[in-house]
Every structure is written in structure tokens, then in C-alpha cells.
Amino acid sequence: MIELTPVQRRDLRARAHHLNPVVTIAGNGLTPTVVAEIERSLQAHELIKVKVQGTEREQRDALMSELCATLDAAPVQHIGNILVVWRQRREEAKDANPATQKSGARPSTAKSAAAFAAAARRAALAKASAEARRSPARAPASRGRGPGSGTRGR
């Protein structure tokens, strides 16, 4: 089981606040199928919420300990029937035969929403600066009352 510092735990609790539970543990408890699903979710997201139904507080504490020991994860928070668990993403095994992989193909990398938004802002700024360099600066239109200002003779 991974131990977290109080600062790490506080940061993970803040990151988990908006998450919805991805796995529900019901009457059958921690079955191998449920453990496999939590394993997949931790590999995909690192930080997950697990909803536990039909158990008392002591049973949920024991379930959290068992879950974290089984998956080598860190318990972040236990509020009501929601357990928050974190484990750093594990490296997946590479293919043994690299010849089957496409040469020149870049590996896909998962981006967070913040990284995606930052890339979009950089692209928009680059496009705006390129357009500003291509077109000459124009003087702003006068705002006085002249022909075509929208007022009819008064």
C-alpha cells in the first residue's frame, strides 16, 4: 500500500472532488471481477472514486484497506459510502516484436484538458499574429455623424 504525505492527500482530494464514482461495490463485495475493473480504471485515470453499497462504516474501512493492499494503491479519502483511491499509472509492457509497429508513427499521448486548452490558445495566438503581419494596419473608422451613420435628417 502506498503512503501519501498530507500535502499529496490534500491535492488528490481536491482533484477528486468533481469526479463521479466509476465502480460500484455491492452485496457480493470485492470479487475478482470488481478488482479487475478497479485495476483498469486506476490504469486509465490514476485517481478514482468507488461507491460502496450496503455496508457499515467498519466494513467500508476494511474494504478500503483490502482494496489498497490488493492493488498497491493509496487510500485518499473515505466519506460516507464513497472511497477515493489513487495509484500512479503503470507502464504497459512493450511489444516484443518492434517490426510489427508502424515506422514513423508517433505514439499517442493522452493530454489533459488543461494541456489541450493551452495548445488551442497557442495556436490561436500564432494564427492572429500571422494575420497581423500579413495585412497592413488600418486606421479605425471615425465615429462621428456622417453619411451612413444610421440617423436620418432631424
Backbone as a chain_set.jsonl record, in Angstrom:
{"seq": "MIELTPVQRRDLRARAHHLNPVVTIAGNGLTPTVVAEIERSLQAHELIKVKVQGTEREQRDALMSELCATLDAAPVQHIGNILVVWRQRREEAKDANPATQKSGARPSTAKSAAAFAAAARRAALAKASAEARRSPARAPASRGRGPGSGTRGR", "coords": {"N": [[0.851, -1.174, 0.0], [0.572, 2.226, -0.798], [1.929, 5.06, 0.778], [0.86, 8.347, 1.485], [1.807, 11.803, 1.687], [0.531, 14.431, 3.821], [0.169, 16.76, 2.255], [0.134, 15.784, -0.39], [-2.133, 14.161, -0.181], [-4.129, 16.09, 0.318], [-4.058, 17.521, -2.104], [-4.843, 15.505, -3.9], [-7.426, 14.954, -2.925], [-8.675, 17.356, -3.573], [-8.5, 17.256, -6.37], [-10.133, 15.068, -6.84], [-12.637, 15.886, -6.192], [-14.608, 16.708, -8.109], [-15.09, 14.392, -9.495], [-16.984, 11.52, -10.587], [-18.23, 8.422, -9.225], [-16.647, 5.51, -10.528], [-16.774, 2.812, -10.274], [-18.869, 0.432, -8.682], [-19.319, -1.194, -5.65], [-21.167, -3.788, -4.496], [-23.429, -6.021, -2.901], [-22.007, -8.492, -3.229], [-19.438, -7.931, -2.616], [-15.855, -7.558, -2.73], [-15.137, -8.865, -5.427], [-13.222, -10.864, -7.8], [-13.758, -9.871, -10.371], [-14.629, -7.266, -9.883], [-12.302, -6.222, -8.745], [-10.624, -6.399, -10.972], [-11.858, -4.535, -12.663], [-11.538, -2.176, -11.193], [-8.776, -2.068, -11.266], [-8.354, -1.619, -14.038], [-9.571, 0.887, -14.245], [-7.956, 2.446, -12.538], [-5.565, 2.307, -13.969], [-6.272, 3.712, -16.219], [-7.144, 6.239, -15.25], [-5.81, 6.985, -12.878], [-6.711, 8.355, -10.501], [-9.549, 7.616, -8.751], [-13.05, 7.283, -7.883], [-14.865, 5.106, -5.788], [-17.907, 3.576, -5.269], [-19.595, 2.264, -2.511], [-22.025, -0.018, -1.538], [-24.502, -0.89, 0.857], [-23.067, -1.515, 3.26], [-21.57, -1.249, 6.532], [-19.752, 1.346, 8.346], [-17.3, 0.325, 9.496], [-16.936, -1.95, 7.959], [-16.577, -0.759, 5.468], [-14.174, 0.607, 5.914], [-12.443, -1.595, 6.262], [-12.735, -2.739, 3.748], [-11.638, -0.724, 2.154], [-8.951, -0.825, 3.012], [-8.271, -3.461, 2.254], [-8.672, -3.308, -0.506], [-6.75, -1.373, -1.288], [-4.402, -2.661, -0.502], [-4.48, -4.938, -2.13], [-4.322, -3.852, -4.727], [-2.065, -2.313, -4.655], [-2.326, 0.452, -4.084], [-3.071, 3.85, -3.022], [-4.935, 4.911, -0.242], [-7.044, 7.654, -0.372], [-9.31, 9.105, 0.512], [-12.236, 8.635, 2.535], [-15.439, 9.045, 2.524], [-18.567, 8.832, 3.734], [-20.317, 6.603, 1.744], [-18.461, 6.577, -0.263], [-15.34, 5.872, -1.631], [-12.106, 7.091, -2.183], [-9.453, 6.481, -4.273], [-6.024, 6.255, -5.185], [-3.482, 5.587, -7.552], [-0.361, 5.588, -9.104], [-0.02, 5.646, -12.621], [0.836, 2.682, -14.27], [3.556, 1.501, -16.276], [2.939, 0.093, -19.411], [3.601, -3.122, -20.808], [5.88, -3.325, -23.482], [5.584, -4.214, -26.976], [7.026, -7.294, -28.03], [8.039, -7.652, -30.558], [9.282, -5.229, -32.429], [9.11, -4.768, -35.152], [6.554, -5.097, -36.055], [5.291, -2.784, -35.447], [4.29, 0.382, -36.762], [6.565, 2.185, -38.69], [7.75, 5.421, -38.143], [5.38, 6.301, -37.142], [3.923, 8.228, -34.678], [3.779, 7.742, -31.165], [0.694, 7.723, -29.435], [-0.288, 10.202, -27.129], [-1.832, 10.834, -24.098], [-3.613, 13.725, -23.344], [-4.22, 16.187, -20.921], [-7.146, 18.115, -20.108], [-6.425, 20.727, -19.562], [-3.915, 20.949, -20.817], [-4.687, 20.575, -23.464], [-6.323, 22.846, -23.845], [-4.413, 24.864, -23.504], [-2.757, 24.393, -25.712], [-4.554, 24.975, -27.758], [-4.965, 27.72, -27.293], [-2.353, 28.681, -27.825], [-2.166, 28.07, -30.552], [-4.207, 29.701, -31.59], [-3.21, 32.263, -30.946], [-0.849, 32.257, -32.474], [-1.928, 32.144, -35.036], [-3.344, 34.569, -35.113], [-1.231, 36.419, -34.861], [0.169, 35.888, -37.217], [-1.693, 36.683, -39.151], [-1.827, 39.382, -38.537], [0.69, 40.249, -39.309], [0.572, 39.858, -42.057], [-1.527, 41.526, -43.109], [-1.842, 45.047, -43.667], [-1.805, 47.608, -41.148], [-4.829, 49.128, -40.311], [-6.502, 52.252, -40.161], [-8.666, 53.181, -37.509], [-12.201, 53.414, -37.982], [-13.991, 56.511, -38.195], [-16.117, 57.838, -35.677], [-17.948, 59.753, -35.85], [-20.844, 61.821, -36.849], [-21.843, 61.178, -39.879], [-22.378, 60.623, -43.356], [-24.289, 57.734, -43.741], [-24.387, 57.02, -41.081], [-26.534, 56.077, -39.83], [-28.544, 57.699, -38.887], [-31.366, 59.565, -39.705], [-32.207, 62.573, -41.383], [-32.786, 65.101, -39.067]], "CA": [[0.0, 0.0, 0.0], [1.35, 3.455, -0.927], [1.648, 6.074, 1.802], [0.863, 9.709, 0.962], [2.005, 12.89, 2.643], [-0.699, 15.22, 3.941], [0.053, 17.696, 1.127], [-0.306, 14.992, -1.535], [-3.51, 13.733, 0.072], [-4.992, 17.256, 0.145], [-4.124, 17.796, -3.534], [-5.65, 14.455, -4.533], [-8.825, 15.165, -2.533], [-9.186, 18.481, -4.367], [-8.658, 16.786, -7.751], [-11.203, 14.067, -6.898], [-13.915, 16.472, -5.779], [-15.59, 16.765, -9.19], [-15.22, 13.086, -10.142], [-18.105, 10.638, -10.277], [-17.751, 7.051, -8.996], [-16.527, 4.73, -11.754], [-17.036, 1.412, -9.932], [-19.743, 0.255, -7.526], [-19.178, -2.476, -4.961], [-22.47, -4.045, -3.878], [-23.585, -7.113, -1.945], [-21.029, -9.57, -3.381], [-18.148, -7.488, -2.083], [-14.691, -7.346, -3.587], [-14.938, -10.05, -6.253], [-12.125, -10.686, -8.769], [-14.221, -9.038, -11.474], [-14.627, -5.883, -9.404], [-10.894, -5.85, -8.606], [-10.108, -6.184, -12.334], [-12.419, -3.281, -13.17], [-10.859, -1.089, -10.48], [-7.418, -2.058, -11.825], [-8.434, -0.936, -15.344], [-9.895, 2.298, -14.01], [-6.762, 3.096, -11.995], [-4.595, 2.428, -15.05], [-6.738, 4.739, -17.147], [-7.389, 7.557, -14.654], [-4.961, 7.16, -11.701], [-7.491, 8.775, -9.332], [-10.932, 7.201, -8.988], [-13.975, 7.125, -6.766], [-15.551, 3.822, -5.762], [-19.11, 3.641, -4.426], [-19.839, 1.017, -1.779], [-23.426, -0.061, -1.125], [-24.974, -1.921, 1.777], [-22.114, -1.915, 4.294], [-21.373, -0.314, 7.642], [-18.5, 2.104, 8.293], [-16.156, -0.537, 9.768], [-16.763, -2.808, 6.785], [-16.018, 0.071, 4.397], [-12.758, 0.81, 6.252], [-11.742, -2.841, 5.961], [-12.774, -2.879, 2.294], [-10.658, 0.226, 1.613], [-7.621, -1.371, 3.294], [-8.08, -4.644, 1.418], [-8.583, -2.849, -1.894], [-5.464, -0.702, -1.49], [-3.343, -3.665, -0.383], [-4.562, -5.812, -3.295], [-3.953, -3.153, -5.956], [-0.896, -1.474, -4.381], [-2.808, 1.817, -4.281], [-3.079, 4.678, -1.814], [-6.247, 5.426, 0.142], [-7.032, 9.115, -0.316], [-10.406, 9.621, 1.317], [-13.405, 7.777, 2.74], [-16.535, 9.883, 3.005], [-19.839, 8.138, 3.537], [-20.161, 5.35, 1.014], [-17.552, 6.841, -1.373], [-13.922, 5.685, -1.371], [-11.252, 7.697, -3.201], [-8.234, 5.685, -4.347], [-5.054, 6.746, -6.168], [-2.272, 4.825, -7.843], [0.299, 6.116, -10.284], [-0.202, 4.809, -13.804], [1.943, 1.752, -14.501], [3.982, 1.374, -17.668], [2.47, -1.132, -20.033], [4.679, -3.866, -21.458], [6.033, -3.039, -24.914], [5.532, -5.397, -27.83], [8.322, -7.945, -28.164], [8.492, -7.516, -31.937], [9.081, -3.85, -32.866], [8.899, -4.697, -36.6], [5.124, -5.047, -36.334], [4.82, -1.422, -35.25], [4.495, 1.25, -37.908], [7.719, 3.064, -38.559], [7.396, 6.814, -38.38], [4.146, 6.663, -36.448], [4.18, 8.743, -33.339], [2.901, 7.138, -30.162], [-0.32, 8.659, -28.963], [-0.121, 10.594, -25.735], [-3.054, 11.387, -23.535], [-3.438, 15.088, -22.854], [-5.249, 16.63, -20.001], [-7.963, 19.189, -20.66], [-5.659, 21.966, -19.446], [-2.889, 20.942, -21.858], [-5.384, 20.764, -24.726], [-6.738, 24.239, -23.911], [-3.211, 25.674, -23.693], [-2.335, 24.222, -27.1], [-5.509, 25.71, -28.587], [-4.654, 29.15, -27.142], [-1.121, 28.973, -28.558], [-2.467, 28.035, -31.981], [-4.989, 30.896, -31.919], [-2.301, 33.409, -30.892], [0.041, 32.176, -33.625], [-2.714, 32.496, -36.227], [-3.629, 36.004, -35.055], [-0.015, 37.187, -35.137], [0.478, 35.71, -38.63], [-2.612, 37.536, -39.903], [-1.46, 40.777, -38.288], [1.882, 40.532, -40.107], [0.216, 39.86, -43.483], [-2.377, 42.649, -43.505], [-1.364, 46.321, -43.114], [-2.648, 48.164, -40.082], [-5.838, 50.056, -40.819], [-6.926, 53.275, -39.203], [-10.036, 52.914, -37.055], [-13.231, 54.247, -38.613], [-14.431, 57.614, -37.334], [-17.417, 57.567, -35.064], [-18.765, 60.962, -35.933], [-22.068, 61.701, -37.633], [-21.613, 61.437, -41.282], [-23.29, 59.828, -44.184], [-24.317, 56.314, -43.418], [-24.235, 56.773, -39.652], [-27.723, 55.431, -39.315], [-29.564, 58.662, -38.462], [-31.982, 60.286, -40.819], [-32.241, 64.023, -41.147], [-33.655, 65.549, -37.996]], "C": [[0.895, 1.235, 0.0], [0.944, 4.421, 0.18], [1.782, 7.461, 1.173], [1.151, 10.707, 2.068], [0.706, 13.667, 2.757], [-0.908, 16.208, 2.78], [-0.43, 16.965, -0.119], [-1.769, 14.578, -1.378], [-4.491, 14.893, -0.154], [-5.153, 17.585, -1.34], [-5.0, 16.77, -4.252], [-7.125, 14.584, -4.168], [-9.439, 16.291, -3.353], [-9.418, 18.051, -5.815], [-9.831, 15.826, -7.894], [-12.58, 14.652, -6.641], [-14.968, 16.402, -6.879], [-15.822, 15.412, -9.87], [-16.495, 12.362, -9.712], [-17.548, 9.238, -10.024], [-17.732, 6.259, -10.301], [-16.824, 3.254, -11.52], [-17.944, 1.391, -8.707], [-19.528, -1.141, -6.956], [-20.476, -2.697, -4.19], [-22.383, -5.254, -2.951], [-22.546, -8.211, -2.044], [-19.642, -9.179, -2.896], [-17.084, -7.341, -3.146], [-14.385, -8.62, -4.368], [-13.776, -9.814, -7.218], [-12.515, -9.811, -9.963], [-14.195, -7.566, -11.09], [-13.191, -5.387, -9.267], [-10.287, -5.564, -9.985], [-10.617, -4.867, -12.91], [-11.77, -2.076, -12.493], [-9.426, -0.96, -10.988], [-7.402, -1.314, -13.163], [-8.695, 0.553, -15.169], [-8.699, 3.058, -13.453], [-5.704, 3.283, -13.076], [-4.992, 3.542, -16.009], [-6.753, 6.13, -16.523], [-6.469, 7.928, -13.496], [-5.754, 7.481, -10.43], [-8.955, 8.451, -9.599], [-11.731, 7.243, -7.692], [-14.677, 5.782, -6.922], [-16.728, 3.961, -4.81], [-19.35, 2.274, -3.81], [-21.272, 1.051, -1.266], [-23.666, -1.186, -0.134], [-23.974, -2.38, 2.816], [-22.033, -0.836, 5.364], [-19.989, 0.321, 7.539], [-17.266, 1.217, 8.505], [-15.861, -1.459, 8.589], [-16.164, -2.025, 5.623], [-14.539, 0.366, 4.652], [-11.936, -0.432, 5.903], [-11.664, -3.065, 4.451], [-11.75, -1.957, 1.631], [-9.24, -0.294, 1.817], [-7.313, -2.559, 2.397], [-7.878, -4.252, -0.044], [-7.215, -2.233, -2.181], [-4.302, -1.685, -1.39], [-3.311, -4.568, -1.617], [-4.005, -5.131, -4.541], [-2.704, -2.288, -5.815], [-1.233, -0.009, -4.671], [-2.791, 2.557, -2.945], [-4.508, 5.098, -1.49], [-6.166, 6.936, 0.304], [-8.087, 9.605, 0.663], [-11.52, 8.587, 1.411], [-14.475, 8.663, 3.347], [-17.836, 9.157, 2.697], [-19.609, 6.814, 2.846], [-19.27, 5.517, -0.221], [-16.102, 6.683, -0.898], [-13.147, 6.338, -2.508], [-9.901, 6.997, -3.125], [-7.339, 6.252, -5.443], [-3.919, 5.751, -6.324], [-1.675, 5.392, -9.12], [0.17, 5.12, -11.424], [1.041, 3.948, -14.007], [2.275, 1.72, -15.98], [3.48, 0.045, -18.208], [3.636, -1.804, -20.736], [4.689, -3.561, -22.949], [5.93, -4.344, -25.7], [6.929, -5.977, -27.995], [8.897, -7.762, -29.561], [8.253, -6.089, -32.421], [8.847, -3.723, -34.362], [7.417, -4.619, -36.937], [4.557, -3.65, -36.153], [5.113, -0.604, -36.493], [5.728, 2.098, -37.677], [7.282, 4.475, -38.905], [6.117, 7.24, -37.683], [4.488, 7.128, -35.042], [3.264, 8.059, -32.345], [1.901, 8.173, -29.675], [-0.073, 8.957, -27.489], [-1.415, 11.216, -25.276], [-2.758, 12.781, -22.999], [-4.559, 15.406, -21.887], [-6.026, 17.762, -20.661], [-7.208, 20.512, -20.61], [-4.589, 22.05, -20.526], [-3.524, 21.175, -23.228], [-5.804, 22.225, -24.899], [-5.54, 25.153, -24.144], [-2.716, 25.576, -25.13], [-3.264, 24.983, -28.045], [-5.26, 27.21, -28.495], [-3.395, 29.528, -27.905], [-1.371, 29.002, -30.055], [-3.245, 29.275, -32.405], [-4.115, 32.15, -31.91], [-1.351, 33.417, -32.078], [-0.689, 32.577, -34.898], [-2.991, 33.991, -36.26], [-2.388, 36.828, -35.368], [0.397, 37.048, -36.593], [-0.421, 36.59, -39.493], [-2.267, 39.004, -39.724], [-0.222, 41.158, -39.101], [1.55, 40.623, -41.582], [-0.56, 41.096, -43.894], [-1.841, 43.932, -42.885], [-2.339, 46.83, -42.062], [-3.596, 49.181, -40.68], [-6.208, 51.034, -39.73], [-8.341, 52.967, -38.761], [-11.011, 53.888, -37.704], [-13.677, 55.331, -37.648], [-15.831, 57.325, -36.825], [-18.304, 58.797, -35.093], [-20.011, 60.749, -36.75], [-21.763, 62.11, -39.056], [-22.574, 60.623, -42.084], [-23.171, 58.342, -43.816], [-24.183, 56.028, -41.93], [-25.492, 56.212, -39.035], [-28.771, 56.405, -38.854], [-30.112, 59.371, -39.686], [-32.082, 61.756, -40.434], [-33.23, 64.418, -40.086], [-33.725, 67.025, -38.004]], "O": [[1.883, 1.277, 0.734], [-0.24, 4.578, 0.478], [2.718, 7.712, 0.414], [0.794, 10.496, 3.228], [-0.143, 13.572, 1.872], [-2.044, 16.455, 2.375], [-1.303, 17.462, -0.83], [-2.546, 14.641, -2.331], [-5.554, 14.703, -0.745], [-6.257, 17.892, -1.79], [-5.805, 17.128, -5.112], [-7.99, 14.348, -5.011], [-10.589, 16.195, -3.781], [-10.418, 18.435, -6.422], [-10.459, 15.771, -8.951], [-13.588, 13.978, -6.853], [-16.119, 16.065, -6.599], [-16.682, 15.312, -10.746], [-17.008, 12.574, -8.613], [-16.493, 8.897, -10.559], [-18.678, 6.323, -11.086], [-17.098, 2.522, -12.47], [-17.811, 2.222, -7.809], [-19.552, -2.136, -7.681], [-20.842, -1.891, -3.335], [-21.364, -5.469, -2.297], [-22.22, -8.822, -1.026], [-18.764, -10.034, -2.781], [-17.37, -7.04, -4.305], [-13.475, -9.368, -4.009], [-13.385, -8.667, -7.43], [-11.676, -9.088, -10.5], [-13.784, -6.719, -11.884], [-12.894, -4.251, -9.635], [-9.532, -4.606, -10.149], [-9.866, -4.158, -13.58], [-11.485, -1.072, -13.146], [-8.919, 0.154, -11.124], [-6.532, -0.474, -13.394], [-8.106, 1.38, -15.866], [-8.451, 4.196, -13.853], [-5.018, 4.305, -13.1], [-4.13, 4.236, -16.548], [-6.413, 7.106, -17.192], [-6.366, 9.109, -13.167], [-5.47, 6.909, -9.378], [-9.538, 8.95, -10.561], [-11.188, 7.24, -6.587], [-15.034, 5.372, -8.026], [-16.566, 4.411, -3.676], [-19.314, 1.255, -4.499], [-21.69, 2.023, -0.638], [-23.117, -2.28, -0.26], [-24.02, -3.539, 3.227], [-22.378, 0.323, 5.136], [-19.155, -0.112, 6.744], [-16.287, 1.345, 7.77], [-14.704, -1.718, 8.258], [-15.342, -2.554, 4.875], [-13.739, 0.376, 3.716], [-10.86, -0.324, 5.316], [-10.645, -3.528, 3.939], [-11.078, -2.345, 0.675], [-8.415, -0.218, 0.906], [-6.219, -2.654, 1.842], [-7.016, -4.801, -0.73], [-6.596, -2.538, -3.2], [-3.319, -1.553, -2.12], [-2.234, -4.923, -2.097], [-3.295, -5.76, -5.326], [-2.323, -1.599, -6.761], [-0.52, 0.674, -5.406], [-2.535, 1.974, -1.891], [-5.221, 5.588, -2.366], [-5.315, 7.439, 1.037], [-7.799, 10.421, 1.538], [-11.723, 7.779, 0.505], [-14.429, 8.992, 4.532], [-18.159, 8.901, 1.537], [-18.807, 5.997, 3.299], [-19.318, 4.688, -1.13], [-15.692, 7.278, 0.098], [-13.493, 6.157, -3.675], [-9.282, 6.925, -2.063], [-7.82, 6.677, -6.494], [-3.456, 5.153, -5.352], [-2.385, 5.645, -10.093], [0.242, 3.908, -11.22], [2.166, 4.441, -13.924], [1.402, 1.887, -16.832], [3.584, -0.991, -17.55], [4.555, -1.132, -21.205], [3.643, -3.541, -23.598], [6.158, -5.429, -25.165], [7.906, -5.233, -28.09], [10.116, -7.72, -29.728], [7.126, -5.757, -32.791], [8.419, -2.661, -34.816], [7.058, -4.122, -38.005], [3.468, -3.353, -36.644], [6.084, -0.872, -37.2], [5.914, 2.661, -36.598], [6.529, 4.686, -39.856], [5.805, 8.431, -37.642], [5.252, 6.483, -34.323], [2.094, 7.819, -32.643], [2.227, 9.351, -29.524], [0.3, 8.078, -26.712], [-2.019, 12.025, -25.98], [-1.775, 12.989, -22.289], [-5.691, 14.943, -22.033], [-5.588, 18.303, -21.677], [-7.336, 21.331, -21.52], [-4.376, 23.12, -21.097], [-2.965, 21.891, -24.059], [-5.656, 22.783, -25.986], [-5.639, 26.117, -24.903], [-2.296, 26.58, -25.706], [-2.805, 25.569, -29.026], [-5.334, 27.908, -29.506], [-3.356, 30.569, -28.56], [-0.843, 29.867, -30.755], [-2.975, 29.843, -33.463], [-4.265, 33.01, -32.778], [-1.073, 34.48, -32.635], [-0.129, 33.273, -35.745], [-2.887, 34.618, -37.315], [-2.48, 37.834, -36.071], [0.93, 37.999, -37.164], [0.046, 37.181, -40.467], [-2.402, 39.79, -40.662], [-0.113, 42.304, -39.538], [2.184, 41.395, -42.303], [-0.274, 41.668, -44.945], [-1.431, 43.936, -41.724], [-3.531, 46.522, -42.087], [-3.181, 50.015, -41.485], [-6.229, 50.703, -38.545], [-9.15, 52.527, -39.578], [-10.676, 55.049, -37.943], [-13.737, 55.113, -36.438], [-16.62, 56.645, -37.481], [-19.321, 58.843, -34.402], [-20.239, 59.664, -37.284], [-21.464, 63.267, -39.351], [-23.486, 60.0, -41.541], [-22.081, 57.807, -43.616], [-23.892, 54.894, -41.552], [-25.517, 55.903, -37.844], [-29.844, 55.96, -38.446], [-29.362, 59.728, -40.596], [-32.039, 62.1, -39.253], [-34.413, 64.096, -40.198], [-34.413, 67.615, -37.171]]}, "num_chains": 1, "name": "protein.A"}
